[in-house]
Amino acid sequence: MPRAIPKLTLVIDRVLYRTRPAERHGQPVDGTGSPEEQPQPVSLVDEAIAGGVSLVQLRYGASQGDGLEAFAIAQRLREITRDRVPFVVTDDLHLAEKCHADGVLLTSEHSYHPNAVRAYIRSTSALVGCFVRSVRGASRAERGGADYVQVGPVFGPDGDSGIALLRKVHDAIHLPIVAFGGIATSERVRIAIDAGASGIAVSEPILAADDPRAVAALFAEALGAA
């Protein structure tokens, strides 16, 4: 799959890979199912893509489980996303290469050179993004050949403190910017785009929703309007 710039990224990690509650507001989610029968987030990704998610990102830390479990989840996500949207793995180059991911998101500003990542996973067309926390880090990512940068958290406990960084990064580089963290409303989508973001990355707002497709569609609509 050729490189594509993410507009609406869905981030899924091991913490979210769990059975959904069987009941909400006193009623079963599907009207009949038991907890064991409720879909898990990887099975909700299909709905999210149908609603407008344009990239799926697996964030799986080494402390969250063993390698076989990580590979199983990555393989399942690869199957769901294949020929539909790009699939990237956070940091783990070996896992990305093993499951034939479309790319990698690097989270350390001093990690691999993006072009070296493409050589490692044996794909010159691999999509490589860099999570940055400073203008210097964003500039380094651009010089290194990154396709995009992810900036965050743009919204946190103290409000929109990350928006200032988002604006500075936008003024300093020419790469697409994906805003991440605390983006749970259409208004926050608009604020992030106005500050210079090209797209957004979200997790719980979609995966924890009763209707992931509908929520993804709302985010996609908000991005289009912004």
C-alpha positions in Angstrom: 0.0 0.0 0.0 1.4 3.4 -0.9 2.1 6.0 1.7 -0.9 7.9 2.9 -1.2 10.8 5.2 -3.6 10.0 8.1 -6.6 12.2 8.6 -8.4 10.2 11.3 -6.1 7.8 13.2 -7.5 5.2 15.6 -5.1 4.2 18.3 -5.6 0.8 20.0 -3.5 -0.6 22.7 -3.4 -3.6 25.1 -5.2 -1.8 27.8 -8.2 -1.4 25.5 -8.1 -5.0 24.3 -10.7 -6.3 26.7 -14.3 -7.6 26.7 -16.8 -4.8 26.7 -19.3 -4.5 29.5 -22.3 -6.8 29.0 -24.7 -4.1 30.2 -25.1 -0.4 29.8 -27.8 1.4 31.6 -29.2 -1.9 32.7 -29.5 -3.4 29.2 -27.2 -5.8 27.4 -25.1 -4.1 24.6 -26.6 -6.3 21.9 -29.8 -7.2 23.8 -28.8 -10.8 24.4 -25.1 -11.3 24.8 -23.1 -12.3 27.8 -19.8 -10.6 28.7 -17.9 -13.3 26.9 -19.9 -12.7 23.8 -19.3 -9.0 23.6 -17.0 -7.8 20.9 -13.4 -6.7 21.8 -11.8 -3.6 20.4 -10.0 -5.4 17.6 -13.4 -6.5 16.3 -14.7 -2.9 16.6 -12.0 -1.6 14.3 -14.0 -2.8 11.3 -16.9 -0.6 12.3 -14.5 2.3 13.0 -13.0 2.1 9.5 -16.5 1.9 8.0 -17.3 5.2 9.8 -14.3 7.0 8.5 -11.1 6.0 10.3 -8.2 6.4 7.8 -5.3 4.8 9.7 -5.1 2.3 12.6 -2.2 2.5 15.0 -1.2 -0.3 17.4 0.4 1.0 20.6 1.7 -2.0 22.5 4.3 -1.5 25.2 6.7 -4.3 26.2 5.2 -4.3 29.7 1.7 -5.0 28.5 2.2 -8.6 27.5 4.3 -11.2 25.8 5.5 -11.2 22.3 3.1 -13.9 21.1 0.1 -11.9 22.4 1.4 -8.8 20.7 1.9 -10.6 17.4 -1.6 -12.2 17.6 -3.2 -8.8 18.1 -1.1 -7.2 15.3 -1.9 -10.0 12.9 -5.6 -9.6 13.6 -5.4 -5.8 13.0 -3.4 -6.4 9.8 -6.2 -8.7 8.5 -8.9 -6.1 9.3 -7.1 -3.2 7.7 -5.5 -4.9 4.7 -6.4 -3.2 1.4 -8.6 -0.7 3.3 -6.5 1.7 5.5 -2.8 1.8 6.5 -1.8 0.0 9.7 1.2 1.2 11.7 2.9 -0.1 14.8 4.3 2.1 17.6 8.1 1.8 18.0 8.3 -2.0 17.6 10.1 -2.4 14.3 10.4 -6.2 14.6 6.7 -6.6 15.2 6.0 -4.2 12.3 8.2 -6.2 9.9 6.8 -9.5 11.2 3.1 -8.7 10.7 3.7 -6.8 7.4 2.5 -3.5 8.8 2.4 -0.5 6.5 4.6 1.6 8.8 5.8 2.6 12.2 5.3 5.5 14.6 8.4 6.4 16.5 7.9 7.9 19.9 11.4 8.8 20.9 12.9 11.9 19.4 16.3 10.2 19.5 15.2 6.9 18.0 15.8 5.4 14.6 16.2 7.6 11.5 12.9 7.2 9.5 14.8 6.1 6.4 16.6 3.5 8.5 13.2 2.2 9.6 12.1 1.7 6.0 15.3 -0.3 5.4 14.8 -2.4 8.5 11.2 -3.4 7.6 12.2 -3.8 4.0 9.7 -1.4 2.6 10.8 1.8 0.8 7.2 2.9 0.8 6.6 2.4 4.5 4.7 5.2 6.3 6.9 6.5 9.1 5.6 9.0 11.6 7.3 10.5 14.6 5.7 11.5 17.9 7.3 14.8 18.9 7.2 16.9 22.1 9.2 19.9 20.8 9.8 22.0 17.8 13.4 20.7 17.7 12.1 17.1 17.6 9.7 18.0 14.8 12.5 19.6 12.8 14.7 16.5 13.3 11.9 14.3 12.2 11.4 16.3 9.0 15.2 16.2 8.2 15.2 12.5 8.8 12.6 11.8 6.2 9.4 11.3 8.3 6.1 11.4 6.5 4.3 13.1 9.3 4.5 14.0 13.0 2.1 13.3 15.8 1.9 16.0 18.5 0.3 15.7 21.9 -1.3 15.7 24.3 -3.0 18.8 22.8 -5.7 18.7 25.5 -4.9 17.6 29.1 -6.0 18.1 32.6 -4.9 21.7 32.4 -6.9 22.4 29.3 -5.5 23.1 25.8 -1.8 23.7 26.9 -0.7 21.6 23.9 -2.2 23.9 21.4 0.6 26.3 21.7 3.1 23.6 20.8 0.9 22.5 17.9 1.0 26.1 16.5 4.8 26.3 16.9 5.4 23.0 15.2 3.1 24.0 12.3 5.1 27.2 11.8 8.4 25.3 11.9 7.9 22.4 9.5 6.2 21.4 6.3 5.0 18.0 7.3 1.4 17.0 8.0 0.7 17.1 11.8 -1.6 14.7 13.6 -2.9 16.1 16.9 -3.3 13.6 19.7 -4.7 13.6 23.3 -8.0 14.7 24.8 -9.8 15.2 21.4 -13.3 14.0 22.3 -15.6 16.7 20.8 -16.2 18.3 17.4 -15.2 21.7 18.9 -11.8 20.3 20.0 -11.3 18.9 16.4 -11.9 22.4 15.1 -9.5 24.0 17.6 -6.7 21.4 16.7 -7.2 22.0 12.9 -7.2 25.8 13.3 -3.9 25.5 15.2 -2.3 23.7 12.3 -3.1 20.0 12.6 -3.8 18.1 9.4 -5.6 15.3 11.2 -6.3 13.9 14.6 -5.6 10.6 16.5 -8.2 9.2 19.0 -8.7 6.1 21.0 -11.4 5.7 23.8 -13.9 8.1 22.2 -14.4 5.6 19.4 -13.5 2.2 21.0 -15.6 2.8 24.1 -18.6 4.0 22.2 -21.8 2.0 21.9 -21.7 2.7 18.2 -18.0 3.1 17.0 -19.0 3.6 13.4 -21.3 6.5 14.2 -18.7 8.2 16.5 -16.0 7.7 13.8 -18.3 9.2 11.3 -18.9 12.3 13.6 -15.1 12.8 13.9 -14.7 12.4 10.1 -17.5 14.9 9.5 -15.9 17.4 12.0 -12.6 17.1 10.2 -14.3 17.8 6.9 -16.0 20.8 8.3 -12.8 22.1 9.9 
